[in-house]
């Protein structure tokens, strides 16, 4: 489906303050945050698939990955 | 809160709100963007410690931004070259495509991979066999791509999509076994992919269509509801609307057209008319038809009137003939039998010209019901003669032909009541999507 490509850099700029707060909230390290954001943005830029709201998709994807990391940690290291 | 609140709790909550706040809640329920904003609002005053904690991410995000921009430029450049590569590849005989592709690294590009998958999707309706061929070619290309350059998981996502469209092409040409196998492979690849929820929802929607064609309706409903909910979560209202139209078709095929009505009303709020006007007219037309069939002729008429400008944009016989048919149903529902008759005749003429015997038979039965109600035996007999060519059609299966033959005999013997015509019509409607349905002349309802 041909559609205007989302400007990933612009979306990242818009989301930066939100992302910082989300990563801190989930206790995500700087390195993990870098990996999560890069991999998610590569998916966004790497597909011509039309996304009606790329900002919401990116935010949802990043939050989802933070959730999964937290769950994985929960299983690995249950609270004593 | 992980547990869904009970209806009573929600009800109490809504009733406790002022009207303005209630509007806000309903807006939130429909707007993924505003729901996402809830994650960072309200913004509290940051403490010095928090400033330090958040500040650590800024340089990392800045570095990421740079790498993503480089990646985006790389794939854009490959996309620009893809149409020429596609034309060059298609210039070779089909039996050499695989060989040319694997031998020439110029073709090993992300842009061409995406383009082949997109062409597969576009060709599904017009030429499903060719679509399948292109999808399999895309998969061959996927095997040649460098996973270090493009990312193994991203390649898996696109392999999943290629298999999904191959499966959909198989379904379109009634190869349900091939479709099942291809969609199974699509899910396998998706599991190894990036976890892109949009890809998953698209695949759920396509699997829902397959389950519908396999007449596994409960599973189809379940899959399509999941697809709708996922699309809405990521703000894709239009695709959610499309899946709802698909869901309405499942209800129709399951013999429950009235259940389609609220689903189609919901889809109208979501479909983006500019993006896909054909989907909008399809949803509105089906809704008006089901309303008319359910005896809600006034509602159907109002909806039809609102849709008139859209019908004018689609002049093709496929839409215009069905428009006449719908107008006939509405006229009949409003008690205007003579207008209904002329509209049904017009629709039938159109279907004969279009070469669609099943719809010709169905609209003829609507006419037959009108004649039977009015005791017009001579017109009924003439109608039975006129639909004789339908019986030679190979596009109408055995049981449906048996039902029509039974009715024809009854008309000739002057024993065809309006009730009998209605029973045969109801059978034909259900049998259209279920060729295995058996016609029982004694007890057909």
Interface residues (C-beta under 8 A of the other chain):
Chain A: X1 X5 X8 X9 X12 X13 X16 X17 X18 X19 X20 X21 X22 X23 X24 X30 X31 X33 X34 X37 X38 X39 X41 X42 X43 X45 X46 X47 X48 X49 X51 X52 X53 X55 X56 X57 X59 X60 X61 X63 X64 X65
Chain B: X32 X33 X36 X39 X40 X50 X53 X54 X55 X56 X57 X58 X60 X61 X63 X64 X65 X67 X68 X69 X71 X72 X75 X76 X79 X110 X114 X118 X121 X150 X151 X153 X154 X157 X158 X161 X194 X195 X196 X197 X198 X199 X233 X234 X235 X236 X237 X238 X239 X272
